[in-house]
Amino acid sequence: MYSDMSDSNPKSKIRHQIDENLKRIYDETLNEQIPDKLTQLLEQLRRKAGDADDGGA
């Protein structure tokens, strides 16, 4: 990824560690469950959108 990636370069090691940590946090975030409260809110919004579609016809 970086042109100066060598094991003897301390900055390279730090960059690699940062990259790995960012990837790990991103993966963990993708795998988190949606909170129940948000799921309920989305369901309410879908129902209201459906009611609006039915009422307009």
C-alpha positions in Angstrom: 0.0 0.0 0.0 2.8 2.4 0.9 6.0 2.7 -1.0 8.1 2.7 2.2 6.6 -0.5 3.6 9.4 -2.2 5.3 9.6 -4.0 8.6 12.4 -1.8 9.8 10.5 1.4 9.3 8.6 2.4 12.5 6.2 4.7 10.5 5.4 1.8 8.2 4.6 -0.4 11.2 2.3 2.3 12.6 0.5 2.8 9.3 0.0 -0.9 9.0 -1.4 -1.1 12.6 -3.7 1.8 11.8 -4.9 0.1 8.6 -5.6 -3.1 10.4 -7.5 -1.4 13.2 -9.6 0.6 10.8 -10.5 -2.6 8.9 -11.4 -4.4 12.1 -13.6 -1.6 13.3 -15.3 -1.3 9.9 -16.0 -5.1 9.8 -17.3 -5.0 13.4 -19.6 -2.1 12.5 -21.0 -3.9 9.4 -21.8 -6.9 11.5 -23.6 -5.1 14.3 -27.3 -5.7 14.7 -29.8 -2.9 14.1 -31.2 -1.7 17.4 -34.8 -2.7 18.1 -35.9 0.9 18.4 -34.6 1.7 15.0 -36.2 -1.4 13.5 -39.5 -0.4 15.0 -39.2 3.2 13.7 -38.4 1.9 10.1 -41.5 -0.4 10.3 -43.7 2.6 11.4 -42.3 4.7 8.5 -43.0 1.8 6.0 -46.6 1.5 7.3 -47.2 5.3 7.0 -45.7 5.3 3.5 -48.0 2.4 2.6 -51.0 4.2 4.1 -50.1 7.4 2.1 -49.9 5.3 -1.1 -53.3 3.7 -0.5 -55.0 7.0 0.4 -53.8 8.8 -2.6 -55.4 6.4 -5.1 
